[in-house]
């Protein structure tokens, strides 16, 4: 065998990343090419098209059933939205962000788990521990802030608080739970963590990494995805007052910081899930679920307090997570060395 033939028989060395990659640039690995982000985007578009088609089929089935005399709840009504069935449909629909993000990440990088963390998997200790800590922080901070504002003459929700305002004026008791609160509580406990994770997997996960995969410079890949996803996350909640928008924008920016400085989505998911569980729990306890879901404005003082609680909770979670020394850079799988021919005896070595 000639030297040229032996060189042709040796497979080319595997491509390697230029430098250690943090979470926002996790998809710029050995397999990265300029066209690979388009594959991920194509999966997202196709997935959303399938979901839209399924919704249209459901609407068609609803119309046909009504035309045949069936008595069904109006899925577009506020009453259906705050029912156990409506909450289940809403939460599971938003939870679809998880499989969509996993599929798009696999299509782009060949490792679906990179959207969860730089290790390519969920770090359950961070997720479950972070969820418990977030609840321990948010419950006393939120309830305590509401009680303090009430004592200072600022009822939670402002002068036009609506349902539940009388409870705010007299303290946390008595509770006035919504009708069907047991079923609502079960649905929220089981599906709200999935809903929260779905939003994080889509915004702070796939979308952040997708933007980061186009950016070569580290700091651009950290700042630009955080700003873009934070704005889109806040805008996705619909019409809202400036203070409510600011509250959601700060939450999105802080979540991006947590993802970057912990190397994964776990702490951001934990904070998001704890926040939503507490909000929905209080809304059910005081029969304000519809008001909570359809809220479009909050007073400036409530917005400032909420932002302060979010930042304080996020900073404590970040401190706790960093004490566990989480991995911050991607660990690529080690490829086996190719078998090379031995020129001495003609056998592979």
N, C-alpha and C positions, 0 to 999 in steps of 0.2 A: 504494500500500500504506500503510495507516494505521500510526501508531506502535505501537499495540497488537498489530497483526498482525506487525510486524517483531520485536517483543520475543518473541512466541510462537515465531517461526521460529528464534531463537537457542537452541541447546541449552544446558542448564544447565552451569556450570563443573564440571570434575572435582573430586571430593572429594579433600582432602589430609589427611595425618596431622597431628595436633596438634603433634607434636614429633619430632625424630629418634628412631628406635626402635632399641634394642639387640636382640641376638639373642633373649632371652626374650620380648620383645614384638613380634617381627618380624611376626606375623600380625595385629596391630592396625593395619593400614594403611588406605588409602583405601576399600577394599571391606569393611572390618570392620562387621558388624552383630551384634546380640546373638545371632542364631540361627545364624550361620555356624560357630561351634565345634561345633554339633550336627551339621552336615554332615560335618565331619572325623571326629567320633566315630562317626557312622553308617558311614563307610567302614571304619574300624578294626573295628567289630563285624561288618560284612558280610564283610570279609576273613578274620577269625578263624573265622567260620562256614563259609566255603568251605574253609579249611584243615582244620577239624575234620571236615567232611564227607569230604574226601579221605582223611584218616586212617582214618575209619570204613570207607570203601570198601577201603582197603588191608588192614585187619583182616579184613573179610569175605572178600576174595580169599585171604588167608592161611589162614583157616579152611577155605574150600572146597578149596584146594590140598592141605591136610593130610588132609582127609576122602577125597581121591582117592588117597592114598598117597604124596604127594610129601614128601620129606625136606627140611625147611626149618629154618634156625636160628630159635630162639625170640627174637623181637624184644624181649621183655621181660626177657631174661636179661642179667646183667652181662657175660658173654662176648661177646654181640653188641654191647653198648654200646662195648666197647674194640676191636672189630674194625674194619678199614678201612671196611667197609660201614656199620657203626653210627656211626662218626665222621663219615662223609660225610652220612648222613641227619640226624644231630644238627646239624652245622654248617650245612648248607643250610637246614634248618628254621628255625634262629635267624636266618639271613641274610634270611629273608622280612620281617624288620623293615624292611629298606631299601625295597622297593617299597610296603609298607603305609604307611610314613611319607610317602613321596613322593606317593602317591595321596591320602592324607588331607589333606596340606598343599595340594595342588592344589584339592581340593574346597572347602577353607575359604578359601583366599586367592587362588586362581587362579595361583599361582606355586609349582610343586612344589619348585624349587631353593632356596627360602628355608629349608628344613629343613637343607640342607647348610651354608649360610653366609649372611651378610647380603648378599652379592653375588648370591645366587641361583644359585650354582654351586660345585663343588668346587675349592678352591685346591690344586692338585696339588703345588705346591712345598712348602707347609706340610705336607701329608699325607706325602709321600715323605721329605722331609727330617726331619720329626718322627719317622717310623718308624725311620730309620737312627740318629738320635741316641738315641732311646729304647733301642734294642738295644745301642748302645755303652755306655749307662749301666747298664742292667739286668743285662747279662751279668756284668761284673766285680763289681758290687755284690752280686748274688745269690750267685754262686759264692764270692766273698770272704767274705761273711757266714757262709755255711755252713761254710767251712773254719775261720773264726775260732771259731765256736761249737763245732766239733768239737775244736779245739785246747784250748779252755777247759773241755772235758769236758761239753759240752751237745750230744749228737748231734742232728742235724736231725730234727725230727719227734718228739722226746722219747724216752723209754725204750722205748716200744712203737711204734717206727717201722715195724716190719713189713718188707715186701719192700724191699730196698735198704739196710737199716740197716747191714749189714756193710760196704758200700761207703762209707757215711758215716764209719764208724769208722776206716777205713784210708786215706781220702783219695778223690779223684775217680777213681782207677784201681783195678782195671780196670772198664771199662764192661760192663754186662750187658744188652744191648738185648733188647727184647721180640721174640717170634717174629713174623715178618712186618713187621719194623720198616721195611723199605724202602717197602712199600705204605702203612703208617701215616704215614711221614714225608711222602710225596707228598701224601696227602690233607690232612694238617695244614698243609703249606706253601701249598697251593692254596686251602683253604677256611676256615682259621682267621681270616685277615684279614676275610673276608666275614662270618663269625659274629660277630666283635668289632664290625664296623661295624653289623651288624644290631641288636645290643643298644644301641649308642650312638644310632643313628637312632631307635630306639623310645623309649628312656628320656630321654637328654639332648637328643634332637631333637624328635620330634613331641609326646611327653607334656609336656616342659618348655614348649614353645611353646604347646601347647593350654591348659595352666594359665595361662601368662602372658597369653594373649589375653583371659582373663576379668578380669585385674587391671589397674586403671588406674594405680596408683602404681608408679613405677620400682623402688623397693627391695623392695616386696612381690613384684613380678614376678621379682626376682632371687633372693630368699631362699626364698619358698614353693616354687617348682618344684624348687629344689635339694634342699630337705629332703624333699619328697614323693617325688621320683624316686630319691633316694639310699636312702631307707628301702625303697621297693618293689623297687629293684634288689637290695639285700641280701636281702630276704625271698624274692625269686624263686629264690634258690639253695637253698631248702628248709631242712631241719633243720640247725642248726649251733650250735657253742658260742659263748659271748659274744665271745671274742677273734676268732674267724673272722668273726662278724657285724660286729664293729667294723672289721676289716680291709676288708671289702667296702663297708661304709658310708663309710669314709674315702675309698676309691677313688671311689665315686659322687659324693661331695661335691666332691672335687678335680677330677673330670672336669667337673662343672658349672661350677666356677670357670674351668677352662681354656676351656670353650666361651664363657662370658660375656666373658672378657678377651681372647679372640682373634677373637670374632665368628663362630665356626663350629665344626663338629664335627671338623675335621681333626686337631688335636693330641690330642683325647680319643680318637679312633679309633686314632691312631698309638700312643699309650701302651697302650691296651687290647690292640691286636693284638700289640705287642711283648711285653707281659706274658704273654699266652696262648701265643704261639709259644715263648717260653723255658720256660714251665711244662710244656707238652706235650713239648717237645724233651727236657728233662731226664727227664721221666717215661718216655719211650720209651727213652732211653739207659740207664736203670737198671731197666727193666721194672716201673715203678710207675704205669702209666697208669690202671689200675682204681682204685688207691688215690687218685690225684690227682683223678679225676672224681667219686668217691663220698665224698670227704673231708667229715667233719662236725665235726671239732674239731682245734684246734692248741694247743700249749702257749702260755702267756702270753708267754714270751720270744720264741718264733717269731712270734707275732702282733705284738709290739712292733717287732721288727726289720723285718717285712714292711711295717708301716705307715710306719716311718721311711724305708725305701727308696722306697716309693710317693710320699711327700711330697717327698723330695729329687729324685726323677726328675721329678715334676710341676713343681716350681719351676724346675728347669733348663730344661725344655721351654718353660715360660711365658716365661722370660727370653729364650730363643733366638727364640721366635715374635714377641715384642714388638720385637725388634731389626729385624724385617722390616716393622714398621709395618702390621699387618693392619688392614683396614677393620673398624670396630666398630659402625657404624650401617647400617641398611638403605638401599640405593639403589633408589628406586622408578623405574620406567621413565617417561620424559618423554612425556606425551601431546601430540600435535600440536594447535596452536591451531585451534579451530573456524572454518570459513569464515563470515564475517559479511557480510550484505548492505550494499552501499554506497548510502546514501540519495541520493547525488548523481545517480547514473546507473542505479540499480536493479540493478547487477551485484554479484556477490559479490566480496569483497576478500580 
